[in-house]
Amino acid sequence: MGVMKIGHVNLRVLDMAAARNHYENIIGLIVTDEDKDGNLYLKGWDEWDKYSVILSPSDHAGMDHVAYKVENDADLDTFTKSIEAYGIRVEQLAVGTLIDCGRAIRFQLPSGHTMCLFAEKTFVGKSTGDINPAPWPIDVKGVGAHWLDHCLLVCPLDPENQINTIADNVNFISKCLNFRLTEQALVGPEQDIQAIAFLTVTTTPHDIAFVPGPTAGFHHASFFLPGWGDILKAADLMGMNNVKMDVMPTRHGITRGETIYFFDPSGNRNETFAGLGYLATPDMPVITWTEEEIPRGIFYHSGELNPAFTEVYT
Ligand SMILES: [Fe+2]
């Protein structure tokens, strides 16, 4: 029983043709469907469910919702009970409300972000198949991202007014959804205010993360690449295609991930993330970053924060 992995992210985009080109030809996702409302569904070549990204036409960018896949249909009833007992309202979504998915539940995190849980999504398989597979598909496009790895959400933090939706989110998804805290940053005079939190349901360093901001928003969706060489090549390809990058290839202290941050044509931030960092089994001690070392936790080499990275989000 439990939340198994990230399922998909639904992003709002301003120009569908430009977005399609970006996610298909730069990130290398595969378009698997398009519905009558103009929503586009995409997956990474190494993913087997029908989609991990939904692009929805809109007049403003940002994230509509993030969804996680649970192991069994009955888990949806168990989670409905635990989430409602926690005091958060749960909406029941009929089969197909999330296209090509079984029934689902929808609720808001304490930070105001919308999350869905589902158990079933149409299976289409990896591009390389599951019998004697090649290591990668010969027709892979762009940077050839393997899968949607995680999302990072901006959550209101205002200690003077006793508002900390990062800590509230951590408490909620740990207690109700069995996410495990892997890394955190603590700030304030007593070093007891949780200002950054990374949590996992798998054994990767994070399946979701929360950072502070004045208002709730979407910081980035991250796509997995196998290694540092792939990150360098991804940055080459972004340069060739004039993709706007705000962080050039570097390493995080938090998660030890190797990274590039860049924007889709609507201004939604993306990341290519390489390396699985470490094995985050349930008995791994939580890693804590102190306030003065937060910049190094974020950008390990420079040890300096970049305001364009911390203050710009959709
Ligand atoms: Fe990330």
Residues whose N, C-alpha, C, O or C-beta is under 5 A from the ligand:
A	BS01	LIG	L152 S222 E271
